[in-house]
Amino acid sequence: MARYIFITGGVVSSLGKGLASAALGALLQARGYTVRLRKLDPYLNVDPGTMSPYQHGECFVTDDGAETDLDLGHYERFTGRSANKQDNVTTGKIYQDIIARERRGDYLGGTVQVIPHVTNAIKEFILDGNSAYDFVLVEIGGTVGDIEAMPFLEAIRQLGNDLPRHHCVYIHLTLLPFIPAAGELKTKPTQHSVKELRSIGIQPDILLCRADRAIPADERRKLSLFCNVRESAVIEALDVASIYDVPRAYHQAGLDHEVLAAFGIEPAPRPDMARWNAVTDAVHNPEGEVTIAIVGKYTGLKDAYKSLIEALAHGGIANRVKVNLDWIEAEIFEHQDPTPFLEHVHGILVPGGFGARGTEGKIAAARFARERKAPYFGICFGMQMAVIEAARSLAGIASAGSTEFGPTPEPVVGLMTEWMRGNELEKRSQSGDLGGTMRLGAYPAVLKEGSKIAQIYRTSHISERHRHRYEVNMTYRDRLESCGLIFAGTSPDGLLPETVELADHPWFIGVQYHPELKSRPFEPHPLFASFIAAAKAQSRLV
């Protein structure tokens, strides 16, 4: 039977519960256990698919088409296990399901209440489908004390009684702030956070304390005494140079040992940290560096591009180089020459996005990369802008545009209205709902034999994750290919474009999908590894 680890957060948000959960999952794997990670989000949205990146950061997409919290990206990158739509749930989704049941009459005329109906639904979600795993790690979003999180906290409190003894452990992640005037770390915020948690019936077994310096022995004893945990269970989580240092740092601090001890698993299997030792060695001992310009529209919030940032880092690991990122707001190029901004970089990446803002700037970036022979990587929207640029500059279609931005006489990019998913036909309309209506999840693609991208993948058949509702119009394919823009990858039926590349360019590739979502530090995505290799070669020329 699976054992459950519940991770809560206190004091302030953004302490890194997702990273802590992912790192602990990786450590348990290193000891030979199988793990599953799940995220409970307290907000009322059904999923983050319709939320602005400035509100929520990146929307992570799974193989089965779920739009989920970005922490699931951490889970995948650290454990290598692909998440699915059953690994993330929101208050909105829980209430949507409960109301649907009530409308069907499933509750037999009873009054529907938070307890037991909402909490039972949460518990059902947590417990479902875990028979194949040794440990299930469940992260509760938000901060203890938030009214939105109360049903989730009540549900995991109940599970502490429902599950057999030694099958449930609570970890509370808190902050120990350093007050310069006092010259010491302060434990009071953590004490109050634990008091809040205990007031609803949850006694943490382990405190994971974020701090910018080592926790003195006196403070450890104070936390142990006032928070009612063993002194050995007060684990310091110090700031580290790279997120890929976190598993080793937590292991050295004793987190995984303390978790297994809390379950009564002693002696614990010895961990094999070889994988993480290799990753951290590559991160901290690069043999060079490259600079990549990211020309986007959400550059004010780096979490909007979280998987992209990590995939570029993985490309650096594959090539043993440090990857420096130069963030450029795309709108700048609508008013200024991109040359001063881009002539010093070794590669240009235009990521996904939605809406008209910044589009001409992204097109200008693609033009610079094409004309200067600089490595260019266009992802989703970035591919579409590269195609529009080629249509205008190479094929002479001066009014080429996208219907996403309004009516256009030359819709080189247009709204998808139907496509195949397996053996089923998916249909969409301009007036339909926004939530969950894009082409989402993993779809197969066929790559042209001998194309650059096929050489990179070393196969002609791939499967990648999508999140978009507009596509390059295949009506323009012949005109564009006659000018050197090759449609190197398509859907198996040949109706949907998946990749494009320039025939006479060292490295100019656009993809309609999001390869960053499948990259891992110990298994870098081949496109990112190749892109950084091209940037490395470019660095010798710039």
C-alpha positions in Angstrom: 0.0 0.0 0.0 1.3 3.5 -0.9 2.5 5.8 1.8 1.6 9.5 1.7 3.7 12.6 2.2 1.8 15.9 2.5 3.8 19.1 1.9 2.3 22.3 3.2 3.7 25.9 3.3 3.7 28.6 5.9 4.8 32.2 6.6 5.0 33.4 3.0 4.3 32.1 -0.5 6.9 31.2 -3.1 9.2 29.4 -0.7 9.6 26.5 -3.2 7.1 23.8 -2.1 7.1 22.5 -5.7 10.9 22.2 -5.8 11.0 20.6 -2.3 8.4 18.0 -3.4 10.2 17.3 -6.6 13.6 17.0 -4.9 12.2 14.7 -2.2 10.7 12.5 -4.9 14.1 12.3 -6.6 15.7 11.3 -3.4 13.2 8.6 -2.7 13.8 7.3 -6.3 17.5 7.3 -5.6 16.8 4.9 -2.7 15.0 2.6 -5.1 11.4 3.6 -4.4 8.7 4.4 -6.9 7.0 7.8 -6.5 4.1 9.8 -7.7 3.6 13.6 -7.1 0.3 15.4 -7.0 -0.6 19.1 -6.6 -3.7 20.5 -4.9 -4.4 24.1 -6.0 -6.8 26.2 -4.0 -7.9 28.7 -6.6 -11.4 28.6 -8.2 -10.3 28.3 -11.8 -10.9 24.8 -13.2 -7.3 24.9 -14.5 -4.7 27.6 -15.2 -5.4 27.4 -19.0 -7.2 30.7 -19.1 -5.0 32.5 -16.6 -2.5 35.2 -17.7 1.1 34.1 -17.2 1.5 37.2 -15.1 -1.1 35.8 -12.7 0.1 32.2 -12.6 3.3 31.8 -14.4 3.7 29.0 -17.0 0.8 26.7 -17.8 2.4 23.2 -17.9 0.8 20.7 -20.4 0.8 17.0 -19.9 0.8 14.2 -22.5 -2.9 13.6 -22.0 -3.7 17.3 -22.6 -4.2 18.6 -19.1 -3.3 22.3 -18.5 -1.7 22.3 -15.1 0.3 24.1 -12.5 4.0 24.8 -13.3 5.1 22.7 -10.4 4.2 19.6 -12.4 7.1 20.6 -14.6 9.4 20.4 -11.6 8.0 17.0 -10.8 8.7 15.7 -14.3 12.2 17.2 -14.5 13.3 15.8 -11.2 11.8 12.4 -11.3 11.5 11.6 -15.0 7.9 10.4 -14.5 5.4 12.0 -16.9 2.5 13.6 -15.1 -1.1 13.3 -16.2 -4.4 15.1 -15.7 -4.9 13.1 -12.4 -1.9 14.7 -10.8 -3.3 18.3 -10.5 -6.7 19.4 -9.2 -8.1 22.8 -8.2 -10.9 24.0 -6.0 -12.8 24.9 -9.2 -12.5 21.4 -10.6 -13.6 19.8 -7.3 -16.7 22.1 -7.0 -17.5 21.6 -10.7 -17.6 17.9 -10.2 -19.6 18.1 -7.0 -22.2 20.4 -8.5 -22.5 18.1 -11.5 -23.2 15.2 -9.1 -25.8 17.3 -7.2 -27.6 18.2 -10.5 -27.7 14.5 -11.4 -29.2 13.7 -8.0 -26.3 11.6 -6.8 -26.6 12.9 -3.3 -30.2 11.6 -3.0 -31.7 14.9 -1.8 -29.1 15.4 0.9 -27.6 18.8 1.8 -24.3 19.2 0.0 -21.6 20.6 2.4 -17.9 21.3 2.5 -17.7 18.5 5.1 -18.1 15.7 4.1 -18.8 16.2 0.4 -16.0 18.5 -0.6 -13.4 16.9 1.6 -14.5 13.4 0.5 -14.0 14.5 -3.2 -10.5 15.7 -2.3 -9.6 12.5 -0.6 -10.9 10.5 -3.5 -8.6 12.4 -5.8 -5.6 12.0 -3.5 -6.1 8.2 -3.1 -7.1 7.2 -6.6 -4.8 5.1 -8.7 -1.8 4.8 -6.4 -1.5 1.1 -6.1 1.7 0.9 -8.2 3.6 3.4 -6.1 5.6 3.2 -2.9 5.2 6.9 -2.0 2.7 9.5 -3.1 3.8 13.1 -2.5 1.0 15.6 -2.3 1.7 19.3 -2.4 -1.0 21.7 -1.1 -0.8 25.1 -2.8 -1.0 28.4 -1.0 0.0 29.2 2.6 -1.5 27.8 5.8 -4.0 30.3 7.0 -5.4 31.0 3.5 -9.2 30.6 3.5 -9.1 29.0 0.1 -6.9 26.1 1.3 -9.0 25.1 4.3 -10.9 22.3 2.6 -7.7 20.7 1.4 -6.0 21.0 4.8 -9.1 19.4 6.4 -9.0 16.6 3.9 -5.4 15.7 4.6 -6.1 16.0 8.3 -8.8 13.4 7.9 -6.5 11.2 5.8 -4.1 11.1 8.8 -6.8 9.1 10.6 -8.2 7.2 7.6 -4.8 5.7 6.6 -3.1 2.9 8.6 -0.5 3.9 11.1 2.9 4.9 9.6 1.4 5.6 6.2 1.1 9.4 6.5 3.8 12.0 7.1 3.3 15.8 7.1 6.1 18.1 6.1 5.8 21.9 6.7 7.9 24.3 4.7 8.5 27.6 6.4 10.8 30.6 6.3 13.4 31.7 8.9 14.1 35.3 8.1 17.3 36.9 9.1 16.9 40.3 10.8 20.1 42.3 10.3 19.4 44.7 13.2 19.1 41.8 15.6 21.8 39.8 13.9 19.9 36.5 14.1 17.5 34.2 12.4 13.9 34.5 13.7 11.9 31.4 14.6 8.7 33.2 15.6 7.1 33.2 12.1 7.6 29.5 11.9 6.2 29.0 15.4 3.0 30.9 14.5 2.7 29.0 11.2 2.9 25.6 13.0 0.4 26.9 15.6 -2.0 27.7 12.8 -1.5 24.2 11.3 -2.0 22.5 14.7 -5.1 24.5 15.3 -6.8 22.6 12.5 -5.5 19.3 13.7 -2.3 18.7 11.7 0.9 18.2 13.6 3.9 18.4 11.2 6.4 15.5 11.5 9.2 17.5 9.8 10.0 21.2 9.4 11.8 22.2 6.3 13.2 25.6 7.0 14.2 28.0 4.2 17.0 30.2 5.3 19.9 32.2 3.8 22.4 30.9 6.3 23.0 27.9 8.6 20.5 27.5 11.4 22.3 27.6 14.8 21.8 24.8 17.3 19.9 27.0 19.7 17.3 27.9 17.0 17.0 24.3 16.1 16.3 23.4 19.7 13.8 26.2 20.0 11.9 25.1 16.9 11.9 21.5 18.2 10.5 22.6 21.6 7.9 25.1 20.5 6.7 23.3 17.3 6.6 19.8 18.9 9.0 18.0 16.4 12.1 16.1 16.9 15.3 18.2 16.7 16.6 15.9 14.0 13.4 16.7 12.0 14.2 20.4 11.8 15.8 20.4 8.4 17.6 23.4 7.0 16.8 24.3 3.4 19.5 26.8 2.4 19.7 28.8 -0.7 21.7 27.1 -3.5 23.3 28.2 -6.7 21.2 26.0 -8.9 17.9 24.2 -8.5 19.7 21.0 -9.5 21.7 21.3 -6.3 18.6 20.9 -4.2 18.4 17.1 -4.1 22.0 16.8 -2.9 21.6 19.7 -0.5 18.4 18.1 1.1 20.0 14.7 1.2 23.0 16.2 3.1 20.7 17.9 5.4 19.0 14.6 6.2 15.5 15.2 4.7 15.1 11.8 3.0 16.5 9.9 6.0 14.1 11.7 8.3 11.1 11.0 6.1 11.8 7.3 6.0 12.4 7.3 9.8 9.0 9.0 10.3 7.5 6.1 8.4 9.4 3.6 10.6 11.6 2.4 7.6 14.9 1.8 9.3 17.5 1.0 8.2 16.8 2.8 4.9 18.1 1.6 1.6 21.3 3.5 0.6 20.8 6.1 -2.1 22.4 6.2 -5.5 23.2 9.8 -6.1 25.3 9.2 -9.3 22.7 10.8 -11.6 22.6 14.0 -9.6 26.3 14.1 -9.0 26.8 14.1 -12.8 24.2 16.9 -13.3 25.6 19.2 -10.7 29.1 18.6 -12.0 28.1 19.7 -15.5 26.3 22.7 -14.1 29.2 23.9 -11.9 32.1 23.1 -14.2 31.2 24.4 -17.6 33.8 24.5 -20.4 32.5 27.7 -21.9 29.4 29.9 -22.1 26.9 31.1 -24.6 24.3 33.9 -24.6 20.8 33.3 -25.9 18.3 36.1 -26.5 14.7 35.3 -25.6 12.5 37.7 -27.5 9.1 37.4 -25.7 6.1 39.3 -24.3 6.1 38.1 -20.7 9.7 38.8 -19.9 8.7 40.7 -16.8 7.9 37.4 -15.1 10.4 34.6 -15.7 8.0 32.0 -14.3 6.0 32.4 -17.5 8.9 30.6 -19.3 9.9 28.2 -16.5 10.2 25.0 -18.6 11.9 27.0 -21.4 14.5 28.3 -19.0 15.2 24.8 -17.7 15.3 23.2 -21.1 18.0 25.7 -22.2 19.9 24.9 -19.0 19.6 21.2 -20.0 21.0 22.1 -23.4 23.9 23.7 -21.6 24.4 20.5 -19.5 24.5 18.5 -22.7 27.2 20.7 -24.2 29.0 21.5 -20.9 28.5 25.3 -21.3 26.9 27.9 -19.2 23.8 29.4 -20.8 23.3 33.1 -20.2 19.8 34.4 -21.0 19.3 37.9 -22.4 15.6 38.8 -21.9 14.2 41.2 -24.6 10.7 42.6 -24.6 9.5 42.0 -28.2 7.7 45.4 -28.4 11.1 47.1 -28.4 11.8 45.9 -31.9 8.7 47.5 -33.2 10.3 50.9 -32.7 14.1 50.2 -32.7 16.6 48.4 -34.9 17.2 44.9 -33.4 20.8 44.9 -34.4 22.3 46.5 -31.3 20.3 44.1 -29.1 21.1 40.9 -31.1 24.4 41.2 -32.8 26.3 40.0 -29.7 24.2 37.0 -28.9 24.9 33.4 -30.0 21.3 32.3 -30.5 17.8 33.8 -30.7 14.7 32.1 -29.3 11.2 33.3 -29.8 8.8 31.4 -27.5 5.1 30.8 -27.4 2.5 33.4 -26.6 -0.9 34.7 -27.4 -2.3 38.0 -28.9 -1.1 40.7 -31.1 1.2 42.6 -28.7 4.8 42.3 -29.7 4.3 40.3 -32.8 6.1 42.6 -35.2 9.0 42.6 -32.8 9.2 38.8 -32.9 9.0 38.9 -36.7 11.9 41.4 -36.7 13.9 39.0 -34.5 13.2 36.2 -37.0 14.3 38.4 -39.9 17.6 39.3 -38.1 18.4 35.6 -37.4 17.6 34.6 -41.0 19.7 37.4 -42.6 22.6 37.2 -40.2 22.7 33.4 -40.2 22.3 33.4 -36.4 20.8 30.2 -34.8 17.1 30.7 -34.5 14.6 28.6 -32.5 10.9 29.4 -32.9 8.5 27.6 -30.6 4.8 27.5 -31.3 4.0 31.2 -31.8 7.7 31.7 -32.6 7.4 29.3 -35.5 4.3 31.1 -36.8 6.1 34.5 -36.7 9.1 33.0 -38.6 6.8 31.7 -41.3 5.0 35.1 -41.6 8.4 36.8 -41.9 9.5 34.3 -44.6 6.2 34.8 -46.4 6.7 38.6 -46.4 10.4 38.7 -47.2 11.0 35.6 -49.3 7.7 34.8 -51.0 6.7 38.4 -51.6 3.4 38.1 -49.7 3.6 41.6 -48.2 0.3 41.4 -46.3 0.9 38.0 -44.7 -0.5 37.8 -41.2 -2.5 35.8 -38.7 -6.2 35.7 -38.1 -5.4 35.7 -34.4 -4.8 39.4 -34.8 -7.9 40.1 -36.8 -9.0 39.8 -40.5 -6.1 39.6 -43.0 -6.1 39.3 -46.8 -3.3 36.7 -46.6 -4.0 34.4 -43.6 -0.7 32.6 -43.5 -1.6 31.6 -39.9 -5.3 30.8 -39.1 -7.6 29.3 -36.6 -7.8 25.5 -36.4 -11.3 24.3 -36.7 -10.8 20.5 -36.7 -8.1 17.9 -36.4 -7.6 14.3 -35.6 -6.8 13.0 -32.1 -6.2 9.3 -32.6 -9.3 8.1 -34.4 -11.5 10.9 -33.2 -12.2 14.2 -35.0 -11.8 17.3 -32.7 -13.8 20.4 -33.7 -13.6 24.0 -32.5 -15.2 27.3 -33.4 -14.2 31.0 -33.1 -17.1 31.6 -30.7 -16.5 28.6 -28.4 -15.2 28.6 -24.8 -11.5 29.4 -24.3 -10.8 27.0 -21.5 -9.5 23.6 -22.5 -10.3 24.1 -26.2 -6.9 24.3 -27.7 -5.0 21.5 -29.4 -3.6 20.1 -26.2 -1.3 17.3 -25.2 0.9 14.8 -27.1 0.4 14.3 -30.9 2.6 12.3 -33.3 4.5 13.9 -36.1 6.4 12.6 -39.1 9.7 14.2 -40.1 11.0 14.4 -43.6 13.9 11.9 -44.2 17.2 13.8 -44.5 15.8 17.0 -42.9 17.9 18.8 -40.3 15.3 18.1 -37.6 15.1 14.4 -38.4 18.9 14.3 -38.1 18.6 16.0 -34.7 16.0 13.6 -33.4 17.6 10.6 -35.1 14.2 9.3 -36.1 11.4 10.3 -38.5 8.6 9.6 -36.0 8.1 11.8 -32.9 5.5 12.7 -30.3 5.4 16.1 -28.7 3.1 18.2 -26.6 1.0 21.0 -28.1 -0.9 24.0 -26.7 -2.3 26.3 -29.4 -5.4 27.1 -31.5 -3.8 28.6 -34.5 -1.8 26.8 -37.3 0.3 27.8 -40.3 -1.9 27.5 -43.3 -0.8 24.7 -45.5 -2.2 26.4 -48.6 1.0 28.5 -48.6 3.3 25.5 -48.3 4.4 25.3 -52.0 5.1 29.0 -52.3 7.1 29.0 -49.1 9.1 25.9 -49.9 10.0 27.3 -53.3 11.7 30.1 -51.4 13.7 27.8 -49.1 11.4 27.4 -46.0 11.0 23.7 -45.8 8.0 22.1 -44.0 10.1 19.3 -42.5 7.5 17.8 -40.2 3.7 17.3 -40.4 1.0 15.4 -38.7 0.8 11.8 -39.9 -2.1 12.6 -42.3 0.0 15.5 -43.7 -2.7 18.1 -43.0 -1.1 20.0 -40.1 2.4 21.6 -40.2 4.6 20.6 -37.2 8.1 21.9 -38.1 9.8 24.3 -40.5 13.4 24.9 -41.3 15.5 27.1 -43.7 17.4 25.1 -46.2 20.4 27.4 -46.5 20.8 28.4 -42.8 23.2 26.8 -40.2 20.4 26.4 -37.6 16.9 27.9 -38.2 14.1 25.7 -36.9 10.5 26.4 -35.9 8.2 23.9 -34.2 4.5 24.1 -33.6 4.8 22.1 -30.3 6.5 22.8 -27.0 9.6 20.6 -26.8 10.7 22.3 -23.5 8.0 20.4 -21.7 9.7 17.1 -22.2 13.3 18.1 -21.4 15.1 16.7 -18.3 18.4 17.6 -16.7 19.6 14.0 -17.1 18.0 13.6 -20.5 18.1 17.0 -22.4 15.7 17.4 -25.2 17.6 16.8 -28.5 16.4 20.1 -30.0 17.7 22.1 -27.1 20.9 20.2 -27.0 21.4 20.9 -30.8 20.4 24.5 -30.5 22.9 25.2 -27.7 25.6 23.3 -29.7 24.8 25.6 -32.7 25.1 28.6 -30.3 28.4 27.3 -29.0 29.7 27.1 -32.6 28.4 30.6 -33.2 30.2 31.9 -30.1 33.5 31.2 -31.9 32.4 33.5 -34.8 30.8 36.5 -33.0 
